[in-house]
Amino acid sequence: MSELQRTAEDLDAADPLAAVRGRFVLDDVTYLDGNSLGALPAHVPGRVEDVVRRQWGELRIRSWEESGWWTAPERIGDRIAPLVGAAAGQVVVGDSTSVNVFKALVAAVRMAQEDGRGGGAGPVRDEILVDATTFPSDGYIAESAARMTGCALRPVAPAEVPGALGERTAAVLLNHVDYRTGRLHDLPALTAAVHAAGAYAVWDLCHSAGALPVGLDEHGVDLAVGCTYKYLNGGPGSPAYLYVRRDLQPRFDSPLPGWNSHAEPFGMRSEYAPASGAVRGRVGTPDILSLLALEAALDVWDEEGVSVAAVRAKSLALTDFFLRCVEEYVPDGRVESVTPAAHAERGSQVALRCSPTLGSARVGGAPIAGEVMKRLIERGVVGDYRAPDVLRFGFTPLYVGFADVERAARVLGRTVAG
Ligand SMILES: *Cc1c(COP(=O)(O)O)cnc(C)c1O
């Protein structure tokens, strides 16, 4: 046994979250792709079966009331809220992240433009800043939101946002953790800068919720969105969530005011009147099967010893150990980490650039990183590949152990050595 294997054993033996892994369905594969699709908690299939067979099959329409279907978006929002540092009543679950980006960004611009009209004295706010490194969907939607609201769209790297803000800025859309590099952006400082310019901050938490503390209330974030199928293990396509800070809720003017967000949804009125509270973020009939699978998956967070702080501590230990193992096992010059070394700037993944210019043997003319990931998966180490040259390894502390980390780096070393 190598020194790193022994170290991994010691770290696993001392890991306070080690037992939580047993709550998940896993096999011999080293699964480092929970930042794309979280693993299945073992109790979820039984709960989903009850939803389908009893709630739907036997109770049928009665389940909207008796099984709590109608209020599930707010109820499950309240279970996600503490994981992102929000008090109850500000998070609602439903629709995809992409759709929630649209709701949040248009609502933010509408508030900013209304501020401008207040008394006629405020500036005309007609510019949206978008994270230039954003997950593409957010960028596409920001472009459409800008056109709809009469704004110009300016892509800006997150670190450059403070210098790009001005009195024309209406809203800023940022990713908390960069999906490609794993870089964690400074949410408190950037939110404060956006507010100092009189604009609204919309954060996409897809790669941070469930992996690290977010502190939405503490840092005064205006609006936030995120998905639940990555670090929250809600299942493929499980619905996303929308956070609207409590004091902004009365001003949240949804661009998708469906009947579920009506003050009196069963009044069937022809005039729209928004509900109060987070419910305003709802649109149409919720996706009950996915929603209740997510609700069941969130039970893992109620386990003894499971907390965002514990998850963050282990996440940093896992990524530190992975970088150390890569250094040890991968021949010099074959890969280069694009994930920041500083803990304050690191999410819960490590991204390694693996390009022909780094001296790797070129394999069959295919993009080298894609080919390397294919071989890793064949050898039982599952991460993913992001064009053009990045290998991504996600570390979900609830079920990834230090032995997984050591094995992944060892197999990677063997794979890129040729
Ligand atoms: C995964 C991810 C999304 C996904 O959006 P969907 O609408 O669920 O497809 C959006 N934004 C970011 C930053 C992501 O990482």
Ligand as a Chemical Component Dictionary entry (heavy atoms), coordinates in Angstrom:
data_LIG
# 
_chem_comp.id                   LIG 
_chem_comp.type                 NON-POLYMER 
_chem_comp.pdbx_formal_charge   0 
_chem_comp.three_letter_code    LIG 
# 
loop_
_chem_comp_atom.comp_id 
_chem_comp_atom.atom_id 
_chem_comp_atom.alt_atom_id 
_chem_comp_atom.type_symbol 
_chem_comp_atom.charge 
_chem_comp_atom.model_Cartn_x 
_chem_comp_atom.model_Cartn_y 
_chem_comp_atom.model_Cartn_z 
_chem_comp_atom.pdbx_ordinal 
LIG C1 C1 C 0 -26.454 23.168 -14.259 1  
LIG C2 C2 C 0 -26.618 24.647 -14.438 2  
LIG C3 C3 C 0 -27.785 25.179 -14.995 3  
LIG C4 C4 C 0 -28.836 24.243 -15.522 4  
LIG O1 O1 O 0 -29.988 24.855 -15.920 5  
LIG P1 P1 P 0 -31.248 23.941 -16.315 6  
LIG O2 O2 O 0 -32.295 24.903 -16.633 7  
LIG O3 O3 O 0 -31.528 23.065 -15.139 8  
LIG O4 O4 O 0 -30.857 23.090 -17.468 9  
LIG C5 C5 C 0 -27.922 26.552 -15.049 10 
LIG N1 N1 N 0 -26.966 27.379 -14.581 11 
LIG C6 C6 C 0 -25.813 26.892 -14.056 12 
LIG C7 C7 C 0 -24.775 27.823 -13.529 13 
LIG C8 C8 C 0 -25.611 25.511 -13.984 14 
LIG O5 O5 O 0 -24.479 25.036 -13.487 15 
# 
loop_
_chem_comp_bond.comp_id 
_chem_comp_bond.atom_id_1 
_chem_comp_bond.atom_id_2 
_chem_comp_bond.value_order 
_chem_comp_bond.pdbx_ordinal 
LIG C1 C2 SING 1  
LIG C2 C3 SING 2  
LIG C2 C8 DOUB 3  
LIG C3 C4 SING 4  
LIG C3 C5 DOUB 5  
LIG C4 O1 SING 6  
LIG O1 P1 SING 7  
LIG P1 O2 DOUB 8  
LIG P1 O3 SING 9  
LIG P1 O4 SING 10 
LIG C5 N1 SING 11 
LIG N1 C6 DOUB 12 
LIG C6 C7 SING 13 
LIG C6 C8 SING 14 
LIG C8 O5 SING 15 
# 
